[in-house]
Amino acid sequence: MESHLTSYLNIIFYILAWIVTLMVYQLKKKHFDAGSLILTSLLIYSIASLYLYDSPYYRFNQIHIFPFIYMYLMYMLALSPILKYDNNKIKEIKRPSIVLLNVVSIIFIIASFAQFPTIISNFSNSIANLLFNDSGGQELYDEAMSNSYGSGSGITNLPAIISGAFTNFGVLLFFYYITLKNNNKLILIGLLLSCIVILIAYITLGQRGLIMEIMFSLIITYFALKKFFQPKIKKITKIVGVFLLIATAVPTIALTNSRFGNTSGGSESSLYFYTGQANLFFNNYGLDNGGIRYGDRTFPLFKRMLGIDNVPSNFWERREKYRHLKINDSVFTSFVGDFTLDYGPFLATFMFIVFTLIVIKMTKIRNQKINFHQLILLHFVMCVCFLGGLKSFTFSDVGGNLQIIVYFLMFIIFWFSHDYNRMLRR
């Protein structure tokens, strides 16, 4: 009984830490921005953890205070570049090479549209199955899991690979185009439809996690760039966003009810489990999981590129390889947990410190202007923190590593383009 009470008090302490952090941040900023959104989400997850720990349908070990302190500090370390990104002080995003921007956007649009006929065909069947078949969501999920056995072993659909690699960066392209005056309307519409195509593709897979990731990406990018929208455009963006949110909520709720409606606790219990488990599983096992995964989840593609053998091709192979661990990627531990489970708490801390220092140095704001390549780097960090706070590291596995490559290439290309144009102006 005493240990149970201590666990409750430790979770409450963790909740209070996020309440105080959010209050201090808001008092300083006096507006709701991307940093506010991420801090609010972490507060919500911590509250959900309290409800989940009290649930009769799930069981967790005793909750200790030190893992929460470690988790909080790692979150704040990763968030520091975003919390420094005060868009009230930034008056302008320096316009990159419009030709380069258009070329990159067209590549993303073509790759997305190449899948359109197949996706639409599958989408109509999936929606009908979801809305009119009680087990439709479970059937879609089972089919996706069956197809995942062979994933990561080779190139089977090049347009899908390219559009998947551009998923989050494509969202940034779309919202940045909205900020441009006299932008190319065809490209803007193409970027919007490309994002919708990816969203529809995720719905056809029956996996709520992928659906939520693209929606979270849209939301965090909107909050990061909304200051630069013209009032009329901001209003239209809000209307379109609400429509997309409602349109996405319908199949997501249907998926949830289909998969969990008949289980113990039902859909409501599963909601607490999904939103609150990362904190609790990290607290129990994040700092001591009976071993590490040596980067096989966070950076498997890069390990293969270095010629390292015995790297799992997908999560099925990884779970088999690390079956001796106490937990694996079958549960959520947040992006912080993914790194401690892969490298251990000491090396993970070192990696976070080095990466954060690099980002802060590369994103220094001068004359209240931010360069596009700096925005690319900050957007990557925003996606890591916002998308990875609920589940795990967004850019893990082969598909996520491809997204890292896209971000890195785009950062380098637009950085050199910026420096080249600056030299020409001298």
Secondary structure as GFF3:
##gff-version 3
##sequence-region A 1 426
A	DSSP	alpha_helix	2	29	.	.	.	ID=ss1
A	DSSP	alpha_helix	34	53	.	.	.	ID=ss2
A	DSSP	alpha_helix	65	83	.	.	.	ID=ss3
A	DSSP	beta_strand	92	94	.	.	.	ID=ss4
A	DSSP	alpha_helix	98	113	.	.	.	ID=ss5
A	DSSP	alpha_helix	116	132	.	.	.	ID=ss6
A	DSSP	alpha_helix	136	147	.	.	.	ID=ss7
A	DSSP	three_ten_helix	148	150	.	.	.	ID=ss8
A	DSSP	alpha_helix	158	165	.	.	.	ID=ss9
A	DSSP	alpha_helix	167	179	.	.	.	ID=ss10
A	DSSP	alpha_helix	185	205	.	.	.	ID=ss11
A	DSSP	alpha_helix	208	225	.	.	.	ID=ss12
A	DSSP	three_ten_helix	226	228	.	.	.	ID=ss13
A	DSSP	alpha_helix	231	260	.	.	.	ID=ss14
A	DSSP	alpha_helix	266	281	.	.	.	ID=ss15
A	DSSP	pi_helix	282	286	.	.	.	ID=ss16
A	DSSP	alpha_helix	300	305	.	.	.	ID=ss17
A	DSSP	alpha_helix	315	321	.	.	.	ID=ss18
A	DSSP	alpha_helix	334	343	.	.	.	ID=ss19
A	DSSP	alpha_helix	345	362	.	.	.	ID=ss20
A	DSSP	beta_strand	369	371	.	.	.	ID=ss21
A	DSSP	alpha_helix	372	390	.	.	.	ID=ss22
A	DSSP	alpha_helix	397	425	.	.	.	ID=ss23
###
